[in-house]
């Protein structure tokens, strides 16, 4: 069954992203809202991403962050970046999009390609998701099952997070979020 962005567990993402942030150690702090407030992120959406999607909207719109604007950014910037609509597993598609949300699309795509190769699917490890990678992901899901594919991605993402130099500061929260996603995933796969 194909995945669908409208079936995503948005309550999970919004719970873990929280509200407004002006953490000065966050790389997004380099691009704050230009009103002097210091805020740079709202519900996981950076001002930079918001402004890129909606250049004519004002900071007040960013602070309000209506669901339709938030969903458009999630869909266009992260869901589509991993071609999630073409993945034959809702949970795998959501997990790859969530990883892209936190780290950019390159990391989940590249790590999925590494996993595919370790499972005897010949796949270029280039961080680009094309027709071949999508076809192999779907064959992998059909062969091993979505729980196995999810668990493989989960293990790689856990290792990826632990390799980030700010893990000492954010790691507990990141790992709690990962366990929360796994608990959700196990209810649907």
Secondary structure, 3 states (H helix, E strand, C coil): CCCCHHHCCHHHHHHHHCCEECCCCCHHHHHCCCCCCCCCEECCEEHHHHHHHCCCCCHHHHHHCCHHHHHHHHHHHHHHHHCHHHCCCHHHHHHHHHHHHHHCHHHHHHHHHHHHHHCCCCCCCCCCCCHHHHHHHHHHHHHHCHHHHHHHHHHHHHHHHHCCCCHHHHHHHHHHHHHHHHHHHHHHC
